[in-house]
């Protein structure tokens, strides 16, 4: 299952990975200006979702590919329900 909902500058993509992943994203060129990640996945610690969204903001998609996995590893974030590549693919295609 996959779907895209578009606004003026905001795109929301819903995708069924291991669990449901919903990403609302605002981009200017290849820069991610704003992002909201939600769904029925699990992330630990709970505050890691806010940290992840803040980390992604104002990054270029190319930089994000290189840095996201390191960020998650260094922060000891555990994600159950989707893989980092799922998130990167959604961001790239938004």
PDB file of N, CA, C and O in Angstrom:
ATOM      1  N   UNK A   1       0.839  -1.175   0.000  1.00  0.00           N
ATOM      2  CA  UNK A   1       0.000   0.000   0.000  1.00  0.00           C
ATOM      3  C   UNK A   1       0.884   1.237   0.000  1.00  0.00           C
ATOM      4  O   UNK A   1       1.842   1.317   0.768  1.00  0.00           O
ATOM      5  N   UNK A   2       0.574   2.180  -0.837  1.00  0.00           N
ATOM      6  CA  UNK A   2       1.350   3.400  -0.923  1.00  0.00           C
ATOM      7  C   UNK A   2       0.435   4.498  -1.434  1.00  0.00           C
ATOM      8  O   UNK A   2      -0.446   4.243  -2.255  1.00  0.00           O
ATOM      9  N   UNK A   3       0.637   5.708  -0.959  1.00  0.00           N
ATOM     10  CA  UNK A   3      -0.172   6.817  -1.437  1.00  0.00           C
ATOM     11  C   UNK A   3       0.535   8.131  -1.227  1.00  0.00           C
ATOM     12  O   UNK A   3       1.393   8.257  -0.353  1.00  0.00           O
ATOM     13  N   UNK A   4       0.171   9.119  -2.039  1.00  0.00           N
ATOM     14  CA  UNK A   4       0.768  10.440  -1.938  1.00  0.00           C
ATOM     15  C   UNK A   4      -0.358  11.462  -1.851  1.00  0.00           C
ATOM     16  O   UNK A   4      -1.304  11.428  -2.638  1.00  0.00           O
ATOM     17  N   UNK A   5      -0.246  12.369  -0.890  1.00  0.00           N
ATOM     18  CA  UNK A   5      -1.175  13.469  -0.744  1.00  0.00           C
ATOM     19  C   UNK A   5      -0.345  14.736  -0.879  1.00  0.00           C
ATOM     20  O   UNK A   5       0.598  14.938  -0.114  1.00  0.00           O
ATOM     21  N   UNK A   6      -0.681  15.601  -1.848  1.00  0.00           N
ATOM     22  CA  UNK A   6       0.136  16.782  -2.086  1.00  0.00           C
ATOM     23  C   UNK A   6      -0.594  18.052  -1.685  1.00  0.00           C
ATOM     24  O   UNK A   6      -1.799  18.189  -1.896  1.00  0.00           O
ATOM     25  N   UNK A   7       0.161  18.982  -1.099  1.00  0.00           N
ATOM     26  CA  UNK A   7      -0.301  20.327  -0.826  1.00  0.00           C
ATOM     27  C   UNK A   7       0.580  21.271  -1.623  1.00  0.00           C
ATOM     28  O   UNK A   7       1.277  20.832  -2.537  1.00  0.00           O
ATOM     29  N   UNK A   8       0.566  22.568  -1.296  1.00  0.00           N
ATOM     30  CA  UNK A   8       1.388  23.519  -2.025  1.00  0.00           C
ATOM     31  C   UNK A   8       2.872  23.184  -1.908  1.00  0.00           C
ATOM     32  O   UNK A   8       3.568  23.096  -2.919  1.00  0.00           O
ATOM     33  N   UNK A   9       3.356  22.999  -0.699  1.00  0.00           N
ATOM     34  CA  UNK A   9       4.763  22.721  -0.480  1.00  0.00           C
ATOM     35  C   UNK A   9       4.965  21.433   0.302  1.00  0.00           C
ATOM     36  O   UNK A   9       6.100  21.020   0.539  1.00  0.00           O
ATOM     37  N   UNK A  10       3.893  20.811   0.694  1.00  0.00           N
ATOM     38  CA  UNK A  10       3.956  19.655   1.573  1.00  0.00           C
ATOM     39  C   UNK A  10       3.475  18.427   0.827  1.00  0.00           C
ATOM     40  O   UNK A  10       2.461  18.464   0.130  1.00  0.00           O
ATOM     41  N   UNK A  11       4.202  17.357   0.980  1.00  0.00           N
ATOM     42  CA  UNK A  11       3.813  16.092   0.389  1.00  0.00           C
ATOM     43  C   UNK A  11       3.752  15.071   1.509  1.00  0.00           C
ATOM     44  O   UNK A  11       4.658  15.001   2.340  1.00  0.00           O
ATOM     45  N   UNK A  12       2.697  14.284   1.536  1.00  0.00           N
ATOM     46  CA  UNK A  12       2.564  13.219   2.519  1.00  0.00           C
ATOM     47  C   UNK A  12       2.541  11.886   1.793  1.00  0.00           C
ATOM     48  O   UNK A  12       1.739  11.671   0.884  1.00  0.00           O
ATOM     49  N   UNK A  13       3.425  11.002   2.205  1.00  0.00           N
ATOM     50  CA  UNK A  13       3.529   9.687   1.585  1.00  0.00           C
ATOM     51  C   UNK A  13       3.254   8.637   2.655  1.00  0.00           C
ATOM     52  O   UNK A  13       3.839   8.670   3.737  1.00  0.00           O
ATOM     53  N   UNK A  14       2.368   7.717   2.342  1.00  0.00           N
ATOM     54  CA  UNK A  14       2.018   6.625   3.243  1.00  0.00           C
ATOM     55  C   UNK A  14       2.456   5.334   2.561  1.00  0.00           C
ATOM     56  O   UNK A  14       2.108   5.073   1.410  1.00  0.00           O
ATOM     57  N   UNK A  15       3.223   4.536   3.293  1.00  0.00           N
ATOM     58  CA  UNK A  15       3.713   3.287   2.717  1.00  0.00           C
ATOM     59  C   UNK A  15       3.659   2.177   3.757  1.00  0.00           C
ATOM     60  O   UNK A  15       3.966   2.383   4.931  1.00  0.00           O
ATOM     61  N   UNK A  16       3.264   1.009   3.304  1.00  0.00           N
ATOM     62  CA  UNK A  16       3.266  -0.176   4.158  1.00  0.00           C
ATOM     63  C   UNK A  16       4.640  -0.819   4.026  1.00  0.00           C
ATOM     64  O   UNK A  16       4.978  -1.360   2.974  1.00  0.00           O
ATOM     65  N   UNK A  17       5.421  -0.760   5.082  1.00  0.00           N
ATOM     66  CA  UNK A  17       6.713  -1.440   5.152  1.00  0.00           C
ATOM     67  C   UNK A  17       6.451  -2.681   6.002  1.00  0.00           C
ATOM     68  O   UNK A  17       5.508  -3.424   5.729  1.00  0.00           O
ATOM     69  N   UNK A  18       7.258  -2.915   7.012  1.00  0.00           N
ATOM     70  CA  UNK A  18       6.896  -3.950   7.984  1.00  0.00           C
ATOM     71  C   UNK A  18       5.664  -3.478   8.766  1.00  0.00           C
ATOM     72  O   UNK A  18       4.781  -4.268   9.097  1.00  0.00           O
ATOM     73  N   UNK A  19       5.628  -2.194   9.049  1.00  0.00           N
ATOM     74  CA  UNK A  19       4.485  -1.510   9.661  1.00  0.00           C
ATOM     75  C   UNK A  19       4.160  -0.315   8.765  1.00  0.00           C
ATOM     76  O   UNK A  19       4.861  -0.058   7.786  1.00  0.00           O
ATOM     77  N   UNK A  20       3.103   0.406   9.102  1.00  0.00           N
ATOM     78  CA  UNK A  20       2.708   1.572   8.321  1.00  0.00           C
ATOM     79  C   UNK A  20       3.650   2.735   8.617  1.00  0.00           C
ATOM     80  O   UNK A  20       3.937   3.026   9.778  1.00  0.00           O
ATOM     81  N   UNK A  21       4.127   3.394   7.573  1.00  0.00           N
ATOM     82  CA  UNK A  21       5.021   4.538   7.710  1.00  0.00           C
ATOM     83  C   UNK A  21       4.418   5.701   6.937  1.00  0.00           C
ATOM     84  O   UNK A  21       4.142   5.586   5.743  1.00  0.00           O
ATOM     85  N   UNK A  22       4.216   6.823   7.622  1.00  0.00           N
ATOM     86  CA  UNK A  22       3.645   8.025   7.017  1.00  0.00           C
ATOM     87  C   UNK A  22       4.652   9.150   7.182  1.00  0.00           C
ATOM     88  O   UNK A  22       5.075   9.458   8.296  1.00  0.00           O
ATOM     89  N   UNK A  23       5.031   9.759   6.071  1.00  0.00           N
ATOM     90  CA  UNK A  23       6.019  10.835   6.097  1.00  0.00           C
ATOM     91  C   UNK A  23       5.420  12.063   5.420  1.00  0.00           C
ATOM     92  O   UNK A  23       5.057  12.018   4.245  1.00  0.00           O
ATOM     93  N   UNK A  24       5.320  13.155   6.167  1.00  0.00           N
ATOM     94  CA  UNK A  24       4.925  14.443   5.601  1.00  0.00           C
ATOM     95  C   UNK A  24       6.196  15.260   5.483  1.00  0.00           C
ATOM     96  O   UNK A  24       6.924  15.447   6.458  1.00  0.00           O
ATOM     97  N   UNK A  25       6.455  15.746   4.275  1.00  0.00           N
ATOM     98  CA  UNK A  25       7.744  16.382   4.021  1.00  0.00           C
ATOM     99  C   UNK A  25       7.581  17.642   3.181  1.00  0.00           C
ATOM    100  O   UNK A  25       6.759  17.701   2.267  1.00  0.00           O
ATOM    101  N   UNK A  26       8.379  18.637   3.513  1.00  0.00           N
ATOM    102  CA  UNK A  26       8.450  19.871   2.749  1.00  0.00           C
ATOM    103  C   UNK A  26       9.893  20.024   2.280  1.00  0.00           C
ATOM    104  O   UNK A  26      10.823  20.031   3.087  1.00  0.00           O
ATOM    105  N   UNK A  27      10.068  20.147   0.966  1.00  0.00           N
ATOM    106  CA  UNK A  27      11.421  20.269   0.411  1.00  0.00           C
ATOM    107  C   UNK A  27      11.524  21.517  -0.454  1.00  0.00           C
ATOM    108  O   UNK A  27      10.547  21.961  -1.058  1.00  0.00           O
ATOM    109  N   UNK A  28      12.723  22.068  -0.498  1.00  0.00           N
ATOM    110  CA  UNK A  28      13.085  23.120  -1.452  1.00  0.00           C
ATOM    111  C   UNK A  28      14.284  22.583  -2.212  1.00  0.00           C
ATOM    112  O   UNK A  28      15.389  22.534  -1.673  1.00  0.00           O
ATOM    113  N   UNK A  29      14.082  22.187  -3.439  1.00  0.00           N
ATOM    114  CA  UNK A  29      15.148  21.529  -4.182  1.00  0.00           C
ATOM    115  C   UNK A  29      15.461  20.213  -3.517  1.00  0.00           C
ATOM    116  O   UNK A  29      14.571  19.386  -3.323  1.00  0.00           O
ATOM    117  N   UNK A  30      16.725  20.008  -3.163  1.00  0.00           N
ATOM    118  CA  UNK A  30      17.071  18.756  -2.475  1.00  0.00           C
ATOM    119  C   UNK A  30      17.242  18.952  -0.968  1.00  0.00           C
ATOM    120  O   UNK A  30      17.740  18.066  -0.274  1.00  0.00           O
ATOM    121  N   UNK A  31      16.822  20.130  -0.462  1.00  0.00           N
ATOM    122  CA  UNK A  31      16.906  20.425   0.976  1.00  0.00           C
ATOM    123  C   UNK A  31      15.564  20.117   1.633  1.00  0.00           C
ATOM    124  O   UNK A  31      14.513  20.561   1.169  1.00  0.00           O
ATOM    125  N   UNK A  32      15.616  19.355   2.714  1.00  0.00           N
ATOM    126  CA  UNK A  32      14.420  19.001   3.479  1.00  0.00           C
ATOM    127  C   UNK A  32      14.178  20.121   4.488  1.00  0.00           C
ATOM    128  O   UNK A  32      14.948  20.290   5.434  1.00  0.00           O
ATOM    129  N   UNK A  33      13.119  20.875   4.284  1.00  0.00           N
ATOM    130  CA  UNK A  33      12.828  22.012   5.157  1.00  0.00           C
ATOM    131  C   UNK A  33      12.056  21.590   6.406  1.00  0.00           C
ATOM    132  O   UNK A  33      12.251  22.154   7.483  1.00  0.00           O
ATOM    133  N   UNK A  34      11.191  20.610   6.258  1.00  0.00           N
ATOM    134  CA  UNK A  34      10.394  20.158   7.390  1.00  0.00           C
ATOM    135  C   UNK A  34       9.985  18.710   7.147  1.00  0.00           C
ATOM    136  O   UNK A  34       9.785  18.305   6.002  1.00  0.00           O
ATOM    137  N   UNK A  35       9.859  17.933   8.213  1.00  0.00           N
ATOM    138  CA  UNK A  35       9.465  16.537   8.089  1.00  0.00           C
ATOM    139  C   UNK A  35       8.729  16.101   9.342  1.00  0.00           C
ATOM    140  O   UNK A  35       9.082  16.493  10.455  1.00  0.00           O
ATOM    141  N   UNK A  36       7.704  15.286   9.147  1.00  0.00           N
ATOM    142  CA  UNK A  36       6.966  14.673  10.250  1.00  0.00           C
ATOM    143  C   UNK A  36       6.817  13.199   9.908  1.00  0.00           C
ATOM    144  O   UNK A  36       6.284  12.844   8.857  1.00  0.00           O
ATOM    145  N   UNK A  37       7.294  12.345  10.805  1.00  0.00           N
ATOM    146  CA  UNK A  37       7.268  10.897  10.607  1.00  0.00           C
ATOM    147  C   UNK A  37       6.282  10.302  11.605  1.00  0.00           C
ATOM    148  O   UNK A  37       6.363  10.563  12.806  1.00  0.00           O
ATOM    149  N   UNK A  38       5.348   9.497  11.092  1.00  0.00           N
ATOM    150  CA  UNK A  38       4.377   8.848  11.968  1.00  0.00           C
ATOM    151  C   UNK A  38       4.015   7.486  11.395  1.00  0.00           C
ATOM    152  O   UNK A  38       4.452   7.124  10.303  1.00  0.00           O
ATOM    153  N   UNK A  39       3.220   6.739  12.139  1.00  0.00           N
ATOM    154  CA  UNK A  39       2.802   5.420  11.690  1.00  0.00           C
ATOM    155  C   UNK A  39       2.621   4.500  12.874  1.00  0.00           C
ATOM    156  O   UNK A  39       2.579   4.942  14.022  1.00  0.00           O
ATOM    157  N   UNK A  40       2.513   3.205  12.582  1.00  0.00           N
ATOM    158  CA  UNK A  40       2.305   2.252  13.673  1.00  0.00           C
ATOM    159  C   UNK A  40       3.564   1.454  14.001  1.00  0.00           C
ATOM    160  O   UNK A  40       3.481   0.324  14.484  1.00  0.00           O
ATOM    161  N   UNK A  41       4.713   2.037  13.739  1.00  0.00           N
ATOM    162  CA  UNK A  41       6.007   1.446  14.065  1.00  0.00           C
ATOM    163  C   UNK A  41       6.374   1.772  15.516  1.00  0.00           C
ATOM    164  O   UNK A  41       5.675   2.527  16.192  1.00  0.00           O
ATOM    165  N   UNK A  42       7.468   1.196  15.972  1.00  0.00           N
ATOM    166  CA  UNK A  42       7.975   1.466  17.320  1.00  0.00           C
ATOM    167  C   UNK A  42       9.376   2.057  17.208  1.00  0.00           C
ATOM    168  O   UNK A  42      10.177   1.637  16.372  1.00  0.00           O
ATOM    169  N   UNK A  43       9.659   3.039  18.064  1.00  0.00           N
ATOM    170  CA  UNK A  43      10.997   3.641  18.098  1.00  0.00           C
ATOM    171  C   UNK A  43      11.368   3.837  19.572  1.00  0.00           C
ATOM    172  O   UNK A  43      10.555   4.279  20.384  1.00  0.00           O
ATOM    173  N   UNK A  44      12.605   3.500  19.887  1.00  0.00           N
ATOM    174  CA  UNK A  44      13.079   3.612  21.266  1.00  0.00           C
ATOM    175  C   UNK A  44      14.436   4.302  21.270  1.00  0.00           C
ATOM    176  O   UNK A  44      15.287   3.985  20.439  1.00  0.00           O
ATOM    177  N   UNK A  45      14.650   5.225  22.175  1.00  0.00           N
ATOM    178  CA  UNK A  45      13.721   5.778  23.151  1.00  0.00           C
ATOM    179  C   UNK A  45      12.655   6.644  22.467  1.00  0.00           C
ATOM    180  O   UNK A  45      12.829   7.063  21.323  1.00  0.00           O
ATOM    181  N   UNK A  46      11.566   6.903  23.168  1.00  0.00           N
ATOM    182  CA  UNK A  46      10.431   7.621  22.583  1.00  0.00           C
ATOM    183  C   UNK A  46      10.827   8.978  22.012  1.00  0.00           C
ATOM    184  O   UNK A  46      10.340   9.365  20.949  1.00  0.00           O
ATOM    185  N   UNK A  47      11.694   9.696  22.694  1.00  0.00           N
ATOM    186  CA  UNK A  47      12.098  11.031  22.233  1.00  0.00           C
ATOM    187  C   UNK A  47      12.968  10.973  20.980  1.00  0.00           C
ATOM    188  O   UNK A  47      13.254  12.004  20.371  1.00  0.00           O
ATOM    189  N   UNK A  48      13.384   9.781  20.597  1.00  0.00           N
ATOM    190  CA  UNK A  48      14.233   9.624  19.417  1.00  0.00           C
ATOM    191  C   UNK A  48      13.531  10.050  18.143  1.00  0.00           C
ATOM    192  O   UNK A  48      14.195  10.478  17.199  1.00  0.00           O
ATOM    193  N   UNK A  49      12.211   9.947  18.083  1.00  0.00           N
ATOM    194  CA  UNK A  49      11.491  10.354  16.882  1.00  0.00           C
ATOM    195  C   UNK A  49      11.634  11.854  16.660  1.00  0.00           C
ATOM    196  O   UNK A  49      11.884  12.294  15.538  1.00  0.00           O
ATOM    197  N   UNK A  50      11.477  12.642  17.722  1.00  0.00           N
ATOM    198  CA  UNK A  50      11.667  14.099  17.608  1.00  0.00           C
ATOM    199  C   UNK A  50      13.106  14.421  17.224  1.00  0.00           C
ATOM    200  O   UNK A  50      13.345  15.296  16.391  1.00  0.00           O
ATOM    201  N   UNK A  51      14.059  13.726  17.821  1.00  0.00           N
ATOM    202  CA  UNK A  51      15.471  13.942  17.502  1.00  0.00           C
ATOM    203  C   UNK A  51      15.764  13.594  16.044  1.00  0.00           C
ATOM    204  O   UNK A  51      16.511  14.300  15.366  1.00  0.00           O
ATOM    205  N   UNK A  52      15.177  12.514  15.577  1.00  0.00           N
ATOM    206  CA  UNK A  52      15.369  12.092  14.188  1.00  0.00           C
ATOM    207  C   UNK A  52      14.816  13.131  13.222  1.00  0.00           C
ATOM    208  O   UNK A  52      15.473  13.477  12.240  1.00  0.00           O
ATOM    209  N   UNK A  53      13.615  13.628  13.493  1.00  0.00           N
ATOM    210  CA  UNK A  53      13.024  14.658  12.633  1.00  0.00           C
ATOM    211  C   UNK A  53      13.876  15.926  12.629  1.00  0.00           C
ATOM    212  O   UNK A  53      14.096  16.518  11.573  1.00  0.00           O
ATOM    213  N   UNK A  54      14.352  16.344  13.792  1.00  0.00           N
ATOM    214  CA  UNK A  54      15.205  17.539  13.875  1.00  0.00           C
ATOM    215  C   UNK A  54      16.519  17.332  13.119  1.00  0.00           C
ATOM    216  O   UNK A  54      17.013  18.250  12.464  1.00  0.00           O
ATOM    217  N   UNK A  55      17.075  16.139  13.212  1.00  0.00           N
ATOM    218  CA  UNK A  55      18.321  15.835  12.524  1.00  0.00           C
ATOM    219  C   UNK A  55      18.148  15.932  11.006  1.00  0.00           C
ATOM    220  O   UNK A  55      19.041  16.408  10.305  1.00  0.00           O
ATOM    221  N   UNK A  56      17.014  15.486  10.510  1.00  0.00           N
ATOM    222  CA  UNK A  56      16.766  15.467   9.067  1.00  0.00           C
ATOM    223  C   UNK A  56      16.533  16.868   8.508  1.00  0.00           C
ATOM    224  O   UNK A  56      16.913  17.149   7.371  1.00  0.00           O
ATOM    225  N   UNK A  57      15.916  17.746   9.289  1.00  0.00           N
ATOM    226  CA  UNK A  57      15.582  19.093   8.814  1.00  0.00           C
ATOM    227  C   UNK A  57      16.832  19.842   8.351  1.00  0.00           C
ATOM    228  O   UNK A  57      17.891  19.776   8.976  1.00  0.00           O
ATOM    229  N   UNK A  58      16.671  20.556   7.235  1.00  0.00           N
ATOM    230  CA  UNK A  58      17.695  21.418   6.635  1.00  0.00           C
ATOM    231  C   UNK A  58      18.905  20.655   6.112  1.00  0.00           C
ATOM    232  O   UNK A  58      19.967  21.241   5.904  1.00  0.00           O
ATOM    233  N   UNK A  59      18.750  19.365   5.899  1.00  0.00           N
ATOM    234  CA  UNK A  59      19.810  18.561   5.289  1.00  0.00           C
ATOM    235  C   UNK A  59      19.463  18.349   3.817  1.00  0.00           C
ATOM    236  O   UNK A  59      18.292  18.320   3.439  1.00  0.00           O
ATOM    237  N   UNK A  60      20.488  18.202   3.006  1.00  0.00           N
ATOM    238  CA  UNK A  60      20.252  17.810   1.623  1.00  0.00           C
ATOM    239  C   UNK A  60      20.054  16.303   1.598  1.00  0.00           C
ATOM    240  O   UNK A  60      20.544  15.584   2.469  1.00  0.00           O
ATOM    241  N   UNK A  61      19.345  15.845   0.607  1.00  0.00           N
ATOM    242  CA  UNK A  61      19.085  14.412   0.492  1.00  0.00           C
ATOM    243  C   UNK A  61      20.395  13.647   0.373  1.00  0.00           C
ATOM    244  O   UNK A  61      20.533  12.573   0.958  1.00  0.00           O
ATOM    245  N   UNK A  62      21.357  14.175  -0.370  1.00  0.00           N
ATOM    246  CA  UNK A  62      22.651  13.493  -0.533  1.00  0.00           C
ATOM    247  C   UNK A  62      23.395  13.376   0.793  1.00  0.00           C
ATOM    248  O   UNK A  62      23.969  12.327   1.084  1.00  0.00           O
ATOM    249  N   UNK A  63      23.394  14.438   1.601  1.00  0.00           N
ATOM    250  CA  UNK A  63      24.051  14.388   2.914  1.00  0.00           C
ATOM    251  C   UNK A  63      23.340  13.404   3.831  1.00  0.00           C
ATOM    252  O   UNK A  63      23.975  12.683   4.600  1.00  0.00           O
ATOM    253  N   UNK A  64      22.031  13.386   3.741  1.00  0.00           N
ATOM    254  CA  UNK A  64      21.234  12.535   4.611  1.00  0.00           C
ATOM    255  C   UNK A  64      21.561  11.064   4.401  1.00  0.00           C
ATOM    256  O   UNK A  64      21.632  10.302   5.365  1.00  0.00           O
ATOM    257  N   UNK A  65      21.756  10.665   3.173  1.00  0.00           N
ATOM    258  CA  UNK A  65      22.090   9.270   2.877  1.00  0.00           C
ATOM    259  C   UNK A  65      23.335   8.847   3.636  1.00  0.00           C
ATOM    260  O   UNK A  65      23.404   7.736   4.161  1.00  0.00           O
ATOM    261  N   UNK A  66      24.312   9.730   3.692  1.00  0.00           N
ATOM    262  CA  UNK A  66      25.582   9.411   4.335  1.00  0.00           C
ATOM    263  C   UNK A  66      25.505   9.483   5.860  1.00  0.00           C
ATOM    264  O   UNK A  66      26.209   8.749   6.552  1.00  0.00           O
ATOM    265  N   UNK A  67      24.660  10.358   6.379  1.00  0.00           N
ATOM    266  CA  UNK A  67      24.691  10.673   7.806  1.00  0.00           C
ATOM    267  C   UNK A  67      23.611  10.000   8.650  1.00  0.00           C
ATOM    268  O   UNK A  67      23.798   9.840   9.857  1.00  0.00           O
ATOM    269  N   UNK A  68      22.498   9.604   8.056  1.00  0.00           N
ATOM    270  CA  UNK A  68      21.367   9.113   8.831  1.00  0.00           C
ATOM    271  C   UNK A  68      21.678   7.825   9.588  1.00  0.00           C
ATOM    272  O   UNK A  68      21.346   7.704  10.767  1.00  0.00           O
ATOM    273  N   UNK A  69      22.299   6.882   8.933  1.00  0.00           N
ATOM    274  CA  UNK A  69      22.617   5.614   9.587  1.00  0.00           C
ATOM    275  C   UNK A  69      23.570   5.825  10.767  1.00  0.00           C
ATOM    276  O   UNK A  69      23.404   5.200  11.815  1.00  0.00           O
ATOM    277  N   UNK A  70      24.564   6.698  10.604  1.00  0.00           N
ATOM    278  CA  UNK A  70      25.501   7.006  11.691  1.00  0.00           C
ATOM    279  C   UNK A  70      24.782   7.669  12.863  1.00  0.00           C
ATOM    280  O   UNK A  70      25.047   7.351  14.022  1.00  0.00           O
ATOM    281  N   UNK A  71      23.874   8.591  12.556  1.00  0.00           N
ATOM    282  CA  UNK A  71      23.113   9.275  13.605  1.00  0.00           C
ATOM    283  C   UNK A  71      22.339   8.262  14.444  1.00  0.00           C
ATOM    284  O   UNK A  71      22.379   8.306  15.673  1.00  0.00           O
ATOM    285  N   UNK A  72      21.641   7.357  13.781  1.00  0.00           N
ATOM    286  CA  UNK A  72      20.832   6.358  14.481  1.00  0.00           C
ATOM    287  C   UNK A  72      21.712   5.435  15.311  1.00  0.00           C
ATOM    288  O   UNK A  72      21.364   5.089  16.441  1.00  0.00           O
ATOM    289  N   UNK A  73      22.824   5.044  14.767  1.00  0.00           N
ATOM    290  CA  UNK A  73      23.744   4.164  15.489  1.00  0.00           C
ATOM    291  C   UNK A  73      24.348   4.873  16.701  1.00  0.00           C
ATOM    292  O   UNK A  73      24.404   4.303  17.791  1.00  0.00           O
ATOM    293  N   UNK A  74      24.800   6.114  16.514  1.00  0.00           N
ATOM    294  CA  UNK A  74      25.431   6.864  17.609  1.00  0.00           C
ATOM    295  C   UNK A  74      24.462   7.197  18.738  1.00  0.00           C
ATOM    296  O   UNK A  74      24.868   7.289  19.896  1.00  0.00           O
ATOM    297  N   UNK A  75      23.197   7.376  18.412  1.00  0.00           N
ATOM    298  CA  UNK A  75      22.180   7.693  19.418  1.00  0.00           C
ATOM    299  C   UNK A  75      21.546   6.433  20.019  1.00  0.00           C
ATOM    300  O   UNK A  75      20.673   6.524  20.882  1.00  0.00           O
ATOM    301  N   UNK A  76      21.992   5.254  19.556  1.00  0.00           N
ATOM    302  CA  UNK A  76      21.433   3.976  20.025  1.00  0.00           C
ATOM    303  C   UNK A  76      19.917   3.911  19.852  1.00  0.00           C
ATOM    304  O   UNK A  76      19.200   3.456  20.743  1.00  0.00           O
ATOM    305  N   UNK A  77      19.439   4.371  18.696  1.00  0.00           N
ATOM    306  CA  UNK A  77      18.015   4.356  18.392  1.00  0.00           C
ATOM    307  C   UNK A  77      17.644   2.992  17.830  1.00  0.00           C
ATOM    308  O   UNK A  77      18.330   2.448  16.964  1.00  0.00           O
ATOM    309  N   UNK A  78      16.556   2.457  18.338  1.00  0.00           N
ATOM    310  CA  UNK A  78      16.029   1.174  17.857  1.00  0.00           C
ATOM    311  C   UNK A  78      14.704   1.452  17.163  1.00  0.00           C
ATOM    312  O   UNK A  78      13.808   2.072  17.734  1.00  0.00           O
ATOM    313  N   UNK A  79      14.592   0.983  15.919  1.00  0.00           N
ATOM    314  CA  UNK A  79      13.369   1.165  15.143  1.00  0.00           C
ATOM    315  C   UNK A  79      12.846  -0.213  14.755  1.00  0.00           C
ATOM    316  O   UNK A  79      13.573  -1.033  14.194  1.00  0.00           O
ATOM    317  N   UNK A  80      11.589  -0.450  15.059  1.00  0.00           N
ATOM    318  CA  UNK A  80      10.920  -1.692  14.667  1.00  0.00           C
ATOM    319  C   UNK A  80       9.717  -1.334  13.794  1.00  0.00           C
ATOM    320  O   UNK A  80       8.830  -0.596  14.224  1.00  0.00           O
ATOM    321  N   UNK A  81       9.691  -1.850  12.587  1.00  0.00           N
ATOM    322  CA  UNK A  81       8.543  -1.610  11.722  1.00  0.00           C
ATOM    323  C   UNK A  81       8.897  -1.029  10.376  1.00  0.00           C
ATOM    324  O   UNK A  81       8.106  -1.120   9.437  1.00  0.00           O
ATOM    325  N   UNK A  82      10.078  -0.428  10.260  1.00  0.00           N
ATOM    326  CA  UNK A  82      10.584   0.010   8.962  1.00  0.00           C
ATOM    327  C   UNK A  82      12.100   0.067   9.018  1.00  0.00           C
ATOM    328  O   UNK A  82      12.694   0.118  10.095  1.00  0.00           O
ATOM    329  N   UNK A  83      12.703   0.057   7.870  1.00  0.00           N
ATOM    330  CA  UNK A  83      14.159   0.141   7.753  1.00  0.00           C
ATOM    331  C   UNK A  83      14.548   1.545   7.305  1.00  0.00           C
ATOM    332  O   UNK A  83      13.754   2.251   6.684  1.00  0.00           O
ATOM    333  N   UNK A  84      15.759   1.935   7.622  1.00  0.00           N
ATOM    334  CA  UNK A  84      16.240   3.266   7.241  1.00  0.00           C
ATOM    335  C   UNK A  84      16.130   3.464   5.733  1.00  0.00           C
ATOM    336  O   UNK A  84      15.788   4.554   5.274  1.00  0.00           O
ATOM    337  N   UNK A  85      16.414   2.425   4.967  1.00  0.00           N
ATOM    338  CA  UNK A  85      16.299   2.542   3.512  1.00  0.00           C
ATOM    339  C   UNK A  85      14.871   2.839   3.069  1.00  0.00           C
ATOM    340  O   UNK A  85      14.668   3.516   2.061  1.00  0.00           O
ATOM    341  N   UNK A  86      13.872   2.341   3.811  1.00  0.00           N
ATOM    342  CA  UNK A  86      12.475   2.671   3.513  1.00  0.00           C
ATOM    343  C   UNK A  86      12.255   4.172   3.660  1.00  0.00           C
ATOM    344  O   UNK A  86      11.652   4.804   2.793  1.00  0.00           O
ATOM    345  N   UNK A  87      12.744   4.737   4.755  1.00  0.00           N
ATOM    346  CA  UNK A  87      12.597   6.162   5.014  1.00  0.00           C
ATOM    347  C   UNK A  87      13.343   6.981   3.962  1.00  0.00           C
ATOM    348  O   UNK A  87      12.808   7.958   3.439  1.00  0.00           O
ATOM    349  N   UNK A  88      14.570   6.585   3.654  1.00  0.00           N
ATOM    350  CA  UNK A  88      15.342   7.311   2.634  1.00  0.00           C
ATOM    351  C   UNK A  88      14.659   7.271   1.278  1.00  0.00           C
ATOM    352  O   UNK A  88      14.652   8.274   0.563  1.00  0.00           O
ATOM    353  N   UNK A  89      14.093   6.145   0.916  1.00  0.00           N
ATOM    354  CA  UNK A  89      13.410   6.018  -0.369  1.00  0.00           C
ATOM    355  C   UNK A  89      12.198   6.933  -0.444  1.00  0.00           C
ATOM    356  O   UNK A  89      11.951   7.556  -1.476  1.00  0.00           O
ATOM    357  N   UNK A  90      11.444   7.017   0.645  1.00  0.00           N
ATOM    358  CA  UNK A  90      10.292   7.916   0.685  1.00  0.00           C
ATOM    359  C   UNK A  90      10.749   9.355   0.538  1.00  0.00           C
ATOM    360  O   UNK A  90      10.160  10.113  -0.233  1.00  0.00           O
ATOM    361  N   UNK A  91      11.787   9.745   1.262  1.00  0.00           N
ATOM    362  CA  UNK A  91      12.292  11.118   1.203  1.00  0.00           C
ATOM    363  C   UNK A  91      12.786  11.449  -0.202  1.00  0.00           C
ATOM    364  O   UNK A  91      12.490  12.524  -0.724  1.00  0.00           O
ATOM    365  N   UNK A  92      13.523  10.549  -0.809  1.00  0.00           N
ATOM    366  CA  UNK A  92      14.041  10.786  -2.166  1.00  0.00           C
ATOM    367  C   UNK A  92      12.930  10.947  -3.182  1.00  0.00           C
ATOM    368  O   UNK A  92      13.045  11.757  -4.101  1.00  0.00           O
ATOM    369  N   UNK A  93      11.852  10.185  -3.031  1.00  0.00           N
ATOM    370  CA  UNK A  93      10.767  10.198  -4.008  1.00  0.00           C
ATOM    371  C   UNK A  93       9.704  11.251  -3.732  1.00  0.00           C
ATOM    372  O   UNK A  93       8.767  11.408  -4.513  1.00  0.00           O
ATOM    373  N   UNK A  94       9.843  11.967  -2.636  1.00  0.00           N
ATOM    374  CA  UNK A  94       8.842  12.987  -2.278  1.00  0.00           C
ATOM    375  C   UNK A  94       8.962  14.209  -3.176  1.00  0.00           C
ATOM    376  O   UNK A  94       8.203  15.166  -3.021  1.00  0.00           O
TER     377      UNK A  94
END
